[in-house]
Structures are given as C-alpha cells and as structure tokens.
C-alpha cells in the first residue's frame, strides 16, 4: 500500500528555491534514505511531506489524500517526526516525554489513561530504554536521548516515521541500535524515511534511496542501484567518482 | 495518571488555610474584635490569596510559554500597562478605591500585554524572542511616559509609587469577587489544558507534529495568564517576585510538568502572599509596609540562594 506519494514537489524560502521537482513513493515496509549535499533540501523535503510546510508547486499525498488536508491531530496519528536534537529547557522525565507522543490520541479535556501509560512504556521497551523511564531527559547521553525521542514518536502509533539525521552525532553502537530498530519497525509494516549524511550506513540499511542535489532530484529507486559511485559523485559535485566508490565499498 | 509527585501538592491546601488562620489573628490591634477580624482582615486575606494565586499561576504560564524559568508575569509589558492605567486615573482624579480605577488598571495591564503580542506577531510568527523584545519595547515606552507624568505632577507621585510597589488597599468586595472569579476561571482552564503547555516546551515545530497547534496554545495560555495578572494587579498593584519565585520553587520541588505546576503555583502564590502581607501589616505597625517591599526583601535573597544552590545541579538553567 502506498503511504506517501510526492509529485513535483517544490518549495522556496523567501524566493530562494530549496526543493525543486521532487517525486517519489513510500510504501509500507520501505526504509527510504534521503541523501544529498548540504542545501539540497533534504530537511525541507521532510517538512513538506509531513505537512508542516506548504509546497509552492506539486503535492504530497498521505494515504491518498493531500497531506495539507489533514488536521494537525489527524496527521499526528499517522506521521511521526523525529528531529536530530531537541533542546529542552526543563527536566521532564523520559516517561513524561514519551507520554507526550500519546497526546494526539487523547481528547483535550481528558488526562492520559492507563492504556496510554502502558503504550508509552511499551514504546520505551521496544526502543530498549525502559529502565530510563524515570530519569530526567536532560541527564541522558545524546544516544539515549535520541532513543527517547524515537520512543515518543512510536507512542504516536504512526504508520510513517520521518527521521532527520537521527544518528549523525552518535557513536557506532547507537547507530547500529537505531537502524536495527528502524529495520524491525519497517518489517512490522511502518514506512520509514531517514535523512542522513552517513552514506555507508544508508548503504547497509536502506532499501530505497532518494538522491537530491542542489536544484533537483537525481535518483529515486532501489538503494543497490542508486548508491553507486557515479550517481553520488554527481549529487555531491565530486569530479572523481573512484574514491567515493572505494569509500562506500561499492562497485563503480 | 497520578504520579507520586502529583499527590504531594495537596499539602499546599491545608498550608494555605493555616496561613490564613494565622493571618486572621495577627495584626496591629491586639485582641481584635470580630469587626476587625471579619470586616477588615478577612477580605484582605482573601485578596492576598486571590492576587497570590493569580500571580503564581501566570508566572508559571509565562515561564512555560517563553521557555525561560526567569520570566515573571510582568515581562510582556503588563506592569507598565497597569501603571499607565493608574497614572491615567491619577490625572483625572479618580481615587484608588473607585471601581473605575480597577477597570483602568485591568484594561491597561491586559491591553499592554496584548499589544506586545500583536506587535510580535506582525512578523507573522510570534516567536519567543520576538515576544520578549516587543515586551521590552512596550514596557520601556510606557514607563517613560509614566516617569514623565510623575516628574510633571510630583504631588501624585507617592501614591503611584505605592501602587507600583503593590499593597492591599481596602477594596470593594465586589471587585474582590470579580478578581477572584477571573483568577479561579483562568487557573481552572489552565489546569485542564496543562499538557499542551508541556508539549509546547518541546519547541513549536515539534509541538505541531504532536498535533498541538502552537499558535493556539500560545494564544490561549497567553490570554489566561494576562487575565489572571490583570485581575491581580487591578486589586493590589504590581506586587513583584511572587510570579517569579513561586513557580520556580515548586518546579524544583515537584518537577516541571504543568500537570501539577499550574495548580501548585496558584496555591503556593496564595500561601506566599498571605504570609508576606501578614508581615507587611505587623512588622512596622502601625505603619503598613507595602507588600511588594516584603516580597522583594525576602524574595530576592531567597532567589539568589536558590540560583547558587541549584547551579551545577540537575536543574541547571540551560542557555
């Protein structure tokens, strides 16, 4: 089943084009990597398909409807967004943070129910940090905090998970842990889109890849074909593709 | 969902009653008769409770909205607006006890705050930084006008200073009831919507992704806090430190979640102000010290101690 369909998406910030002509599809069980150089519009693309920004041209559809036609609450039940880092001025506990993910499913006048609490605990367990539930979120390491944010997203029970550079500041241990989790979630039916600079990691875990360059889209399709030295060198503007291929341990 | 911490704020309720009982029997007049106790002191204690609750609550809301634990209810032009209302009354000879005075101060406080909000929103997006800057601009301008008036009309200045410091002028019980109703309604609404203020501290983009429209959250809580502050200031002038310290202390004691923080700040504010007002009445009897002097005298050193003892702890103020 198609979860997300983007056609000719384009967006400009105050006249400066950020994304131009992006088109792709996200199906259930897909792990889609979005890669490209800085300024190619990867984060903007996530904001367009999550409905946060309105495209200047083109459309993004979620489950067959224009993503902008959903209410914020409806959208929050279907799509969850995990940012790279989150600054929190106050020391909420991990459980309190994850419970916030249940908010879209709780009417405004009601408090979180026992079901909500057990779902939140379930998310923490799935992510592997159940024992941290009463710790203050600001006392966790970056890796643990990122896992807590993913747990919060899972508590929303979304069908699509969007992650913007989830492991760029984490060590290899956490990179493997996060991507193992994402693979498990995808197998369970979720659609996952990950924006990342870590090409080797994407080559190992992504099933499909969307390659952007400044000013447009270069490739969308299976990762095995897309993550080739030639295409990546073209996207990043590297003249010699051989070192890229070596770095990625790919056939040229 | 009840946490262990949530249940503990209930001890604030008997504490408030105990303080009120203490205040009823403490005063310049020894062995006071029922007319003094019920006629004079009781309404005053009620007023202290209402004002303390209103300021404590709105301090907590602004600290949550502006994501800054050093915010107070006056940060967005409210106190300057209130003073402007008081100055206007002074200019037209309207006395402190008149209902018109109450109305002018209420309107001044509320309108100044909303003016700050709409100034910040002219950029289409009222970010926290814009709000604070716009508050500084509005406050500075209004304060300059007030100072101009006070320089030109020196005979009115002292009473205006007393207003600025905050104090409980014998007020119409009807006005007390109005303020009480406004503060109670604001606290009640805030207490129902608490989780949106929690989510708001994740940042506005993330709040939107969790289904909490940041513009709506900002507007609603802003309105609640402004109403509570305006109702408090109209009754007792600009009493300082209550809105800054009380939420801060309660956050340290019971955690940052607004589930309990909004209610406990209201109760804590009432407690603090009842006690402060008792001291204000009794300490230099028969002279009455403006209650704002007491809250600042005790509040400032306490705040400095708090700042120093928590710096480096797990409740660091992040920059």
Interface residues (C-beta under 8 A of the other chain):
Chain A: X50 X52 X72 X73 X75 X76 X77 X79 X80 X81 X83 X86 X87 X88 X89 X90 X91 X92 X93 X96 X99 X100 X101 X103 X104 X106 X108 X109 X111 X112 X113 X114 X116 X117 X136 X138 X139 X156
Chain B: X1 X67 X68 X69 X192 X193 X195 X196 X198 X199 X201 X202 X203 X205 X206 X208 X209 X210 X211 X212 X213 X251 X255 X256 X257 X259 X314 X315 X316 X317 X318
